[in-house]
Amino acid sequence: MEDMRTQVGIIGAGPAGLMLAHLLHLHGIDSVVLERQTRDHIESRIRAGVLEQGTVDLLDEIGLADRLHRECLVHTGLELLFDGAAQRIPLTELTGRAVTIYAQHELVKDLVAARLDTGRPLLFEAEATGIAGLEGADPVIRVRQEGREVELRCDFVAGCDGFHGVSRPAIPAGAVTAYDHRYPYSWLGVLAQAPPSSEELIYAHHDDGFALHSMRSPEITRLYLQVAPDERIEEWPDERIWEQLATRLHRRDGFHLGTGPILDKGITALRSYVTEPMRHGRLFLAGDSAHIVPATGAKGLNLAVADVTVLAAALHDWYTSGSDAGLDAYSRVCLRRVWRVQHFSWWMTSMLHRPPESDPFGDRLRLSQLRYLTSSTAAATSFAENYVGLPLVKGGW
């Protein structure tokens, strides 16, 4: 591997980096995508699986939704379970839009295949170890691959390498502000070889803690339990997981929870995090590099796609007209959506979870909010509008 030159250096081959690479390709802009993991790793790691309407519409627009439409599950509503009864929020009836269940690693497979079809570089096991020259016109990404150190020179760097990547730490101290909020609970997530027990997602508020019934396919169920932040996965044998899920998903009119072999399980902390601005010089942060949202609202992947949609349009404008307007507006445009999504995710998380220091007053407030949400058309419409996702911004700065 020798030193390289490209127009846009993209660090990270997750949904943000791969989607950006494809959008740039459609605009005739060259890029190199660097991914420190193997192809098999990124195509098999379990992540989110709920796509907003805008994300699906974009995939349709760029011709990458064929397999998605063959294999996905489309949901026109969801259930909120509390007080021992489930109340349905009719998302499509209220907004004209829906959400689509399609596992993130399946989307990554589609994006990897599309990238390889273009013939443009997608380098696996190529670790970005540092970035230099961000204030100039010729930034450099230092790359380690096959035991060798090389340099990738580019016009711009897109940091799509997640929360623990090298992109955000490359920004000098004091140049950005971090807003960080930790939640007093975590999620225990399991992937089970069991047909879904419901046709739609179930968000359950229970005295023992939150639970979520989701799915990845007609044969695979995705389920979550609220647990304490210091819980260890060893403390949760399969029998205990199924027992708690049955308890928290119980309803007075009856509910049968289908069970099966648990294929994967792990505990993830819940966190809200935002970096402002999302740009420093020639470096642009996107996706988890710039922000983290709690998984309750299913927004992380969709927010990453929204970021790179704005960035691709801005870069196209710069290369075709020389205008800096889109690039200068990138952070401001993205952060408007980021903070709306942060608020919705925080609000939904706070309403459905029971904090460890919960008191009767707080419990009553949460139940009051759930009762209002499921009895008021105005409140349900606001919820549905946020859940199915706001329209993507593709320019207009």
N, C-alpha and C positions, 0 to 999 in steps of 0.2 A: 504493500500500500504506500502510495506516494502522496506528497502534499497536493491539495486540491483547491479549486476555485469555483465558486458558484454565485448565483445572485442572492439566494436566501438559504442560510444554514438553519436547519430545523433540528432541534435537540429533543428526542423523544418520539417513539412510534406508537403512542396511544391514539385514541380517537382524535384529539386535538391536532397532533403533529401530522397524522396521516390524512386527515380531512383538509388541513391547510395545504399540504403538498399536492393533493388532487385539485383543489380549487386553483392553486397557482399554475398547475399544469394546464388546466383549461384556459387560463389567461395567457399561456405561452411564456410563463416565467419559470426559469430553471431553479431547482433546489436540490439539496442533498439532505436526506433524513438519516440521523444517527440514532441508533438504539443500542443500549449497552447489553440488553438481554438477547436470548436466542429467539428465533421466530416461533418455535414451539412454545416457549414460555409466554409470550405476549398473546398468543392465540388460544391459550388454555386457562389463563388466570381468571378467576371468577370475580366479576364486578357487577355493576348496575345492569338493569335490563328494562327500564321504562323510558321510552322515547316520546318526547313531546310531538305534537302535530307539526310544528315548524321544522323539527329535525327530520321527520319522515318526508315532508314536502321537499326539503332541500335534497335529500337522497334521491327522490323521484326526479327532481329537476336535473341532477347531474348524472342520471342513469345508473345509479348504484343500488337500486332498491328491489331488483328482481327477486333475489333469494329471500330478502326480508318479507316480501308480500306472500311468497309461497309458504313460509314457515312461521310467521309471526302470529300473535294473538292480539286482536284489536278490542279494546275495552271502551265502552260508551258510558261507564259509570263505575263507582266504587262504593264500598260499604263502610260506615263508621259504626263500630260496635261499642255500646256502653249501656249501663243500666240493664244488662242482660238481654238487650234487643239490638238488632241491626237496623240502621237507617241508610237508605241508598241516596247517594248524590248522583243525579243523572247528568253527567258531564256533557254529553253531546246535546242533549235536549236543552241545556242551559247556554251552551256556547257555540254549538255547531261543529265542535271539534272533539277529537278523541285522543287517547293515549295508546301506544303500541308496545306490546311486550316482545322484546327481541334482545337476547343476551348480549352484553357489551363485547364479549370475546368473539361472538359470531359476527358482529359488526366489524371488529378489528380484522377478522379473516377476509371479509369483503373488501375492506380498504387496503389491506396488504396486497391482495390479488390485483386490485385496480392499479396500485402503484407499480407493481412488477410488470403489469401489461404496458405501462407507459415507457418502460426502459430507462427511466430516470433512477438515480442511485437511491437505494434503501439499504443501509449498511447495518447488519446485525453484529452483536458483540463488538460494537464500536463505541467505546465509552468516552464521552466528553469529559475531560478532566479540568478544564478551565476556559475562560473567555477573556480576551484582552482587546483593547482598542475600541471600546464601545463609544467613546466620545468622538472618534474620527470617522472617516468615510470608508475604512477598510478593516472592520473587526476580524478577529482571528479566533477560531475555536480550536483548542488543543484536543487531540483525539488519540486514544490508545486502542490499538487493535493488533491482535496477534503478537503482542509483546513489543510493538513498535510505537513510537510517538511521532505523529504527523500533525500538520496544520491544515485547517480548512479556512480559507479566506472567503469572505462574502461581503455583500453590500449591507445585509441585515441579518440579525440573529432572531429566531423565534424560539423562545424558551417554553417548550411543551413537555418538560421532563418531570413534572409532578412536584409535590411538596418538598421532597428530599433531594431534588436534582441540583445541578450546579448553577442553573441560570439565575435564580433569585439571589443566592449568595454572591454572585459576581457584581451586584450593584453595590457601590460604596455605602458604608454606614452613614446614615443621615440623609441619604438621597430619597428614601421611601419611608412611609409610615406603615406599621403593621397594626391591624386591629384583630385581636385574638380573644375568643370566648370559648371556654371549656364547659361542657355540660356535666352534671353530677351523675351521669349514668353512661353505660356503653350498650352496644348491641351484640348479642350472640346470634350469629347467622348460620343457618344450616341449609345445605342443598340435599334434598331427599329424592330418592327414586320412588316416587309415589305420585299418582295422578292428582292434580289439584282438587281440593275439596269444595271449591267455589269457582264459579265462572268469572268472578271479578275479585280485585284486591279487597282485603278486609283489614282495616286499621282498628285495633281494639284497645280501648282504655279500660284498665282493670285495677283493682286494689293491689294486686300482686305486681303490677307493672304493665307496660305496653307490650303488645304483640302485633305482628304483621304477618298475614298470609298472602304470599305472592306466588308467582310461578315463572318458569322459564320455557316450558313446552307442555303439551298434553300429558307428558310422562314424568316431568320433573317439577317439583315444588320447591320454592324458595321461602323460608320462614325465618322470622326474627323474634328474639325475646329481649326485653330490657333487663340488663343485669348491672350490678355495681361495677364501678370503674376498675376496682382491684380484683375482680373475679378472674380465676384461672380456668382455662378450658378443661383442665383435668378434673375440675370439680363438677363438670356437667357431662356425666355419662348419657348415652342415648335415651335410656329409660326416663331419666329426670327431665330431659328436654321435651320428650313427647308428653309427659305428665303435665308440665307447665303450659305447654301449648294448648292441650285439651282444656285446662282450667281457664286460661285467659281468653280462649276463643269460644267458650261455652255460651249458649244463649237459651233463654227459657223455652222457646218453641222448638228446641232440638237442633243439634248440629253434629254431623259425623265427620271427624277429622281423620282422613286417610293417612296411614303411616306406611313406612317402608324403610329400606336401608338408607342410612345417612351417608352420603358420598363425600361430604366436605363440611367442616364446621370451624368457626373461629370467632374471636371476640374483637370488635373494633370500637375504639373510642369515638364519641361524637364531639365535633368541634366546628366552630365557625371562625373563619380567618379570611382577611382581606388585606392585600398589599395595595397601597396607593402611592404614586401612580403605578400603572401596569407597564410603564415604559421607562427606560433609561438610555438616552442616546439612541444607538442603533439596535438595542435589545428590546424586544416586545414579549412580555409574559402572557401566556394563555393557559386556560384550564387550571388544574390544581397547582401549577407554579405560582399562580396569582391569588387563588381563592379556594377555600374549602367550605362546603356546606354540609350540615347534617343530612344523612341519607333519607330522612323522613319524607321530604317532598320530592325525592327522585330527580334532583336537579343537576348533579355534578356533571354528568356526561353532556347533558343538553346545554349547560352553561359554557362548557368548553367549545362545543360546536358554534354557539352564538359568538364567542370571542373570535374564533378564526374566520368566521364569515365576514365580520367587520374588518379584520386585518387583511384578508385576501383582497377585498375591494379597495382598501387604502393603498396596498402595494401595487395593485393594477393601475390605480390612478397615478401613482408616482412614476411608474415605468412608462406610462403612455403619455402623460402630460407634464411630468416634472413637478406636479403640485404636491406640497407638503400638507395640504389641508386635512386629508384623511388620516395621515399618520399622526399629525398633531392632535386630532380629535379622538384617536383610538381609545385612549384610557378613559376619557370623559364619557364617550358613548357606551363603552362596555360597562363602566362602573354604575351607570344608571340602572342597567339590568341586574348587575351583581347585587346591589344593595336591595333592590326589590325582591330578588330571589332569597337573599339572606333573611330579610324580614319575614317572608312567607315561611321559610324553612324553620326559623326560630319560633315563630308563632305556632306552627303546626306541631313542632316537637314539644313545646311547652304545654300545649293543650292536651296532648295525648299521653305524656309520660307523668309518672308520679315521682317527684323528687324524694330523696331519702329523708329529708327533714320535713316531709309533708305534714300539714296540719289540717284540721277539719275545714277551716275557712278556705284555704287554697283548693282543697278537694271540691268544695261546693262551687267555687269559681270556675274550675275546669269543666265540671258537669253542666253548669249554666251556659258556658260557651258552646259546648257540644249540642245542647238542646236548642239553643238559638240558631246555630248553624244549620241544623236539620229541620227546622220549622219555618225558617224565613227564606223566601225565594231570593231576596236581595243578598242575604248573607251567603247562601249556597252558590249563587251566581258568581260572587266575588271569589269564593274559594275555587270554584270550577275554572274560572278564567285564569287564575294563577297556576292551578295544577296542570292544566293541559298546555300551558306555556304561552307567553306573549309572542307576538310576531317577531321574526328575525329582522334585524336591521342590516341592510346590505349596502348602505351608503347614506346619503342625505345629510352629510355634515356640511 
